[in-house]
Amino acid sequence: MVTDMFGLPGAVAVVTGAGRGIGAASAVALAEAGADVVISARTAEQLAEVAGKIEALGRRAVAVAADLSDVDAVKSLAHTAAERFGRLDVVVNNVGGTLPNTFLTTTPDFLEDAFHFNVTTAHALTSAAVPLMLESGGGSVVNIASVMGRLAGRGFLAYGTAKAALTHYTRLAATDLAPRIRVNAIDVGSVHTSALDVVARDEKIRTSMEQATPLRRLGHPDEVAAAVLFLASRASGYTTGSVLRVDGGIGAPNLDFNLPDL
């Protein structure tokens, strides 16, 4: 049956930024499909809650509290998966993000930090995972990108540049790693996570964002997690180097910081 292609029985996954939001939802979705999961984020308490949900599904979870801006910490997650579960099949590079900033206050260091957190960390984990995936016969890498990697809006210079880099990294890595390892990305729009809550709690701003979105609402983490499962599983077995849009259909930013002209 076609639905069987979405299953991940016996697979092992690593999900970064898995303490909440899209990362947590993705880790649980992979477990629902049959995978054991290594989850990592800064906050141990959040990870414990997610691990509990995974284990309630009858799957195994290893929670690693770590600063994922540390390249060595990110690399070690791949080896943790192999040591604890004996293999590695799926990597979800979800950790990332950068605060909005004006052009003149975006220093070179700020830009480099954005690139490091959104791109370098993804490469560190992926490059550590590849030899282990090859030992298991292949695998799938899913990078969580953003619509701001292809759309232009004021205040998003560092974040958008980093996510654009991650998107093209996805295409280049897919070419390098074919045919045994597939690499895809998801262009995520405005999803109502705790990170967006600071603006979504303002009814006026939230309504404006919803009206600027063709589907007239914000996204839900589970909707991104469903896309992660598709790209991680055999259901997308003939897909690599692709960027899947999960953005409500927007063609322009739906959050305006109202930054004035210089």
One Martini backbone bead per residue (centre of mass of N, CA, C, O) as a GRO file, in nm:
protein
  262
    1MET     BB    1   0.099   0.034   0.017
    2VAL     BB    2   0.138   0.367   0.012
    3THR     BB    3   0.133   0.420   0.324
    4ASP     BB    4   0.391   0.243   0.384
    5MET     BB    5   0.602   0.463   0.278
    6PHE     BB    6   0.579   0.631   0.564
    7GLY     BB    7   0.744   0.432   0.702
    8LEU     BB    8   1.005   0.364   0.992
    9PRO     BB    9   1.098   0.079   1.050
   10GLY     BB   10   1.399   0.073   1.237
   11ALA     BB   11   1.472   0.355   1.247
   12VAL     BB   12   1.710   0.637   1.271
   13ALA     BB   13   1.707   0.957   1.438
   14VAL     BB   14   1.794   1.311   1.408
   15VAL     BB   15   1.697   1.599   1.615
   16THR     BB   16   1.705   1.935   1.611
   17GLY     BB   17   1.542   2.143   1.804
   18ALA     BB   18   1.342   1.929   2.001
   19GLY     BB   19   1.190   2.085   2.249
   20ARG     BB   20   1.012   2.237   2.025
   21GLY     BB   21   0.794   2.264   1.796
   22ILE     BB   22   0.907   2.143   1.507
   23GLY     BB   23   1.106   1.944   1.635
   24ALA     BB   24   0.910   1.794   1.819
   25ALA     BB   25   0.701   1.713   1.604
   26SER     BB   26   0.904   1.552   1.429
   27ALA     BB   27   0.994   1.341   1.634
   28VAL     BB   28   0.711   1.221   1.679
   29ALA     BB   29   0.648   1.147   1.386
   30LEU     BB   30   0.881   0.946   1.351
   31ALA     BB   31   0.784   0.760   1.579
   32GLU     BB   32   0.505   0.694   1.457
   33ALA     BB   33   0.667   0.552   1.204
   34GLY     BB   34   0.916   0.381   1.386
   35ALA     BB   35   1.130   0.558   1.518
   36ASP     BB   36   1.424   0.628   1.656
   37VAL     BB   37   1.536   0.908   1.880
   38VAL     BB   38   1.751   1.182   1.863
   39ILE     BB   39   1.748   1.453   2.091
   40SER     BB   40   1.806   1.820   2.068
   41ALA     BB   41   1.884   2.079   2.314
   42ARG     BB   42   1.909   2.295   2.578
   43THR     BB   43   1.645   2.181   2.731
   44ALA     BB   44   1.581   1.920   2.937
   45GLU     BB   45   1.277   1.943   3.002
   46GLN     BB   46   1.175   1.942   2.711
   47LEU     BB   47   1.303   1.673   2.626
   48ALA     BB   48   1.156   1.493   2.831
   49GLU     BB   49   0.876   1.535   2.709
   50VAL     BB   50   0.937   1.426   2.427
   51ALA     BB   51   1.043   1.149   2.512
   52GLY     BB   52   0.777   1.056   2.639
   53LYS     BB   53   0.617   1.052   2.370
   54ILE     BB   54   0.792   0.844   2.227
   55GLU     BB   55   0.768   0.614   2.441
   56ALA     BB   56   0.450   0.597   2.422
   57LEU     BB   57   0.494   0.466   2.119
   58GLY     BB   58   0.739   0.243   2.158
   59ARG     BB   59   0.993   0.416   2.150
   60ARG     BB   60   1.314   0.541   2.135
   61ALA     BB   61   1.503   0.775   2.349
   62VAL     BB   62   1.752   1.043   2.317
   63ALA     BB   63   1.863   1.296   2.534
   64VAL     BB   64   2.044   1.608   2.438
   65ALA     BB   65   2.189   1.848   2.616
   66ALA     BB   66   2.276   2.141   2.413
   67ASP     BB   67   2.493   2.348   2.236
   68LEU     BB   68   2.426   2.388   1.887
   69SER     BB   69   2.669   2.597   1.822
   70ASP     BB   70   2.840   2.350   1.873
   71VAL     BB   71   2.998   2.152   1.659
   72ASP     BB   72   3.076   1.907   1.837
   73ALA     BB   73   2.792   1.857   1.951
   74VAL     BB   74   2.656   1.798   1.682
   75LYS     BB   75   2.832   1.564   1.583
   76SER     BB   76   2.775   1.366   1.829
   77LEU     BB   77   2.485   1.276   1.752
   78ALA     BB   78   2.555   1.062   1.543
   79HIS     BB   79   2.717   0.877   1.742
   80THR     BB   80   2.490   0.831   1.940
   81ALA     BB   81   2.307   0.675   1.752
   82ALA     BB   82   2.506   0.442   1.693
   83GLU     BB   83   2.558   0.356   1.989
   84ARG     BB   84   2.247   0.318   2.084
   85PHE     BB   85   2.112   0.198   1.781
   86GLY     BB   86   2.330   0.109   1.532
   87ARG     BB   87   2.227   0.367   1.359
   88LEU     BB   88   2.159   0.584   1.055
   89ASP     BB   89   1.890   0.756   0.852
   90VAL     BB   90   1.806   1.040   0.994
   91VAL     BB   91   1.813   1.401   0.935
   92VAL     BB   92   1.719   1.699   1.130
   93ASN     BB   93   1.776   2.038   1.050
   94ASN     BB   94   1.641   2.273   1.287
   95VAL     BB   95   1.842   2.439   1.387
   96GLY     BB   96   1.792   2.797   1.440
   97GLY     BB   97   1.813   3.136   1.381
   98THR     BB   98   1.732   3.501   1.378
   99LEU     BB   99   1.725   3.808   1.456
  100PRO     BB  100   1.614   4.090   1.389
  101ASN     BB  101   1.751   4.356   1.168
  102THR     BB  102   1.918   4.607   1.068
  103PHE     BB  103   2.145   4.698   0.847
  104LEU     BB  104   2.340   4.883   1.037
  105THR     BB  105   2.319   4.646   1.279
  106THR     BB  106   2.456   4.444   1.079
  107THR     BB  107   2.713   4.285   1.149
  108PRO     BB  108   2.953   4.073   1.062
  109ASP     BB  109   2.913   3.894   1.314
  110PHE     BB  110   2.609   3.855   1.286
  111LEU     BB  111   2.623   3.717   1.009
  112GLU     BB  112   2.810   3.484   1.093
  113ASP     BB  113   2.624   3.368   1.312
  114ALA     BB  114   2.391   3.299   1.124
  115PHE     BB  115   2.546   3.101   0.949
  116HIS     BB  116   2.639   2.909   1.166
  117PHE     BB  117   2.353   2.828   1.289
  118ASN     BB  118   2.216   2.747   0.993
  119VAL     BB  119   2.473   2.593   0.839
  120THR     BB  120   2.717   2.474   0.991
  121THR     BB  121   2.555   2.280   1.170
  122ALA     BB  122   2.435   2.114   0.939
  123HIS     BB  123   2.708   2.017   0.828
  124ALA     BB  124   2.821   1.882   1.077
  125LEU     BB  125   2.602   1.662   1.101
  126THR     BB  126   2.599   1.551   0.814
  127SER     BB  127   2.902   1.470   0.793
  128ALA     BB  128   2.879   1.270   1.038
  129ALA     BB  129   2.639   1.091   0.913
  130VAL     BB  130   2.719   0.971   0.637
  131PRO     BB  131   2.891   0.716   0.711
  132LEU     BB  132   2.655   0.586   0.874
  133MET     BB  133   2.448   0.571   0.645
  134LEU     BB  134   2.617   0.394   0.454
  135GLU     BB  135   2.620   0.148   0.647
  136SER     BB  136   2.284   0.138   0.616
  137GLY     BB  137   2.244   0.221   0.282
  138GLY     BB  138   2.140   0.511   0.376
  139GLY     BB  139   1.945   0.831   0.342
  140SER     BB  140   1.803   1.128   0.516
  141VAL     BB  141   1.790   1.484   0.464
  142VAL     BB  142   1.647   1.758   0.664
  143ASN     BB  143   1.596   2.099   0.600
  144ILE     BB  144   1.518   2.392   0.784
  145ALA     BB  145   1.386   2.649   0.637
  146SER     BB  146   1.283   2.959   0.457
  147VAL     BB  147   1.110   3.202   0.297
  148MET     BB  148   1.349   3.415   0.354
  149GLY     BB  149   1.536   3.273   0.127
  150ARG     BB  150   1.327   3.414  -0.120
  151LEU     BB  151   1.244   3.665   0.031
  152ALA     BB  152   1.177   4.023   0.070
  153GLY     BB  153   1.265   4.189   0.387
  154ARG     BB  154   1.277   4.388   0.638
  155GLY     BB  155   1.513   4.255   0.888
  156PHE     BB  156   1.630   3.974   0.713
  157LEU     BB  157   1.925   3.962   0.622
  158ALA     BB  158   2.062   3.735   0.790
  159TYR     BB  159   1.846   3.517   0.785
  160GLY     BB  160   1.795   3.503   0.476
  161THR     BB  161   2.084   3.442   0.391
  162ALA     BB  162   2.115   3.178   0.551
  163LYS     BB  163   1.868   3.028   0.425
  164ALA     BB  164   1.965   3.044   0.136
  165ALA     BB  165   2.217   2.878   0.187
  166LEU     BB  166   2.071   2.622   0.284
  167THR     BB  167   1.920   2.570   0.023
  168HIS     BB  168   2.176   2.538  -0.160
  169TYR     BB  169   2.311   2.325   0.006
  170THR     BB  170   2.100   2.112  -0.054
  171ARG     BB  171   2.158   2.087  -0.359
  172LEU     BB  172   2.463   2.022  -0.337
  173ALA     BB  173   2.446   1.777  -0.145
  174ALA     BB  174   2.264   1.605  -0.324
  175THR     BB  175   2.478   1.574  -0.547
  176ASP     BB  176   2.709   1.450  -0.373
  177LEU     BB  177   2.514   1.204  -0.232
  178ALA     BB  178   2.441   1.073  -0.470
  179PRO     BB  179   2.217   0.799  -0.438
  180ARG     BB  180   2.210   0.720  -0.113
  181ILE     BB  181   2.161   1.030  -0.036
  182ARG     BB  182   1.913   1.242   0.070
  183VAL     BB  183   1.840   1.602   0.003
  184ASN     BB  184   1.622   1.826   0.179
  185ALA     BB  185   1.376   2.094   0.202
  186ILE     BB  186   1.200   2.348   0.404
  187ASP     BB  187   0.977   2.609   0.345
  188VAL     BB  188   0.898   2.809   0.606
  189GLY     BB  189   0.660   2.975   0.748
  190SER     BB  190   0.413   3.088   0.956
  191VAL     BB  191   0.452   2.937   1.267
  192HIS     BB  192   0.289   2.847   1.569
  193THR     BB  193   0.520   2.918   1.791
  194SER     BB  194   0.702   3.034   2.049
  195ALA     BB  195   0.872   3.223   1.861
  196LEU     BB  196   0.593   3.371   1.752
  197ASP     BB  197   0.426   3.461   2.007
  198VAL     BB  198   0.515   3.761   2.045
  199VAL     BB  199   0.321   3.837   1.791
  200ALA     BB  200   0.062   3.648   1.799
  201ARG     BB  201  -0.064   3.783   2.063
  202ASP     BB  202  -0.120   4.008   1.866
  203GLU     BB  203  -0.407   4.056   1.709
  204LYS     BB  204  -0.326   4.258   1.489
  205ILE     BB  205  -0.081   4.107   1.378
  206ARG     BB  206  -0.208   3.833   1.328
  207THR     BB  207  -0.427   3.927   1.132
  208SER     BB  208  -0.232   4.043   0.923
  209MET     BB  209  -0.089   3.777   0.862
  210GLU     BB  210  -0.338   3.617   0.774
  211GLN     BB  211  -0.426   3.815   0.538
  212ALA     BB  212  -0.130   3.771   0.391
  213THR     BB  213  -0.245   3.477   0.366
  214PRO     BB  214  -0.404   3.271   0.155
  215LEU     BB  215  -0.502   3.071   0.405
  216ARG     BB  216  -0.570   3.261   0.661
  217ARG     BB  217  -0.315   3.144   0.836
  218LEU     BB  218  -0.136   2.976   1.050
  219GLY     BB  219   0.075   2.745   1.121
  220HIS     BB  220   0.156   2.405   1.212
  221PRO     BB  221   0.388   2.192   1.326
  222ASP     BB  222   0.253   1.930   1.204
  223GLU     BB  223   0.276   2.026   0.905
  224VAL     BB  224   0.583   2.005   0.900
  225ALA     BB  225   0.616   1.715   1.006
  226ALA     BB  226   0.481   1.583   0.760
  227ALA     BB  227   0.704   1.672   0.564
  228VAL     BB  228   0.935   1.532   0.703
  229LEU     BB  229   0.827   1.246   0.671
  230PHE     BB  230   0.821   1.241   0.369
  231LEU     BB  231   1.136   1.303   0.328
  232ALA     BB  232   1.231   1.053   0.514
  233SER     BB  233   1.079   0.864   0.336
  234ARG     BB  234   0.978   0.654   0.071
  235ALA     BB  235   0.770   0.860  -0.046
  236SER     BB  236   1.053   1.034  -0.142
  237GLY     BB  237   1.254   0.844  -0.318
  238TYR     BB  238   1.243   1.062  -0.588
  239THR     BB  239   1.374   1.288  -0.382
  240THR     BB  240   1.614   1.551  -0.454
  241GLY     BB  241   1.699   1.884  -0.411
  242SER     BB  242   1.447   1.988  -0.261
  243VAL     BB  243   1.187   2.249  -0.202
  244LEU     BB  244   0.940   2.260   0.035
  245ARG     BB  245   0.640   2.426   0.063
  246VAL     BB  246   0.533   2.560   0.400
  247ASP     BB  247   0.342   2.880   0.370
  248GLY     BB  248   0.035   2.938   0.266
  249GLY     BB  249   0.127   3.092  -0.023
  250ILE     BB  250   0.340   3.300  -0.008
  251GLY     BB  251   0.502   3.600  -0.193
  252ALA     BB  252   0.531   3.756   0.082
  253PRO     BB  253   0.576   3.898   0.357
  254ASN     BB  254   0.364   3.878   0.670
  255LEU     BB  255   0.597   4.053   0.824
  256ASP     BB  256   0.607   4.390   0.944
  257PHE     BB  257   0.847   4.620   1.091
  258ASN     BB  258   0.845   4.916   0.992
  259LEU     BB  259   1.095   5.017   0.848
  260PRO     BB  260   1.259   5.283   0.769
  261ASP     BB  261   1.402   5.489   0.588
  262LEU     BB  262   1.729   5.624   0.551
   0.00000   0.00000   0.00000
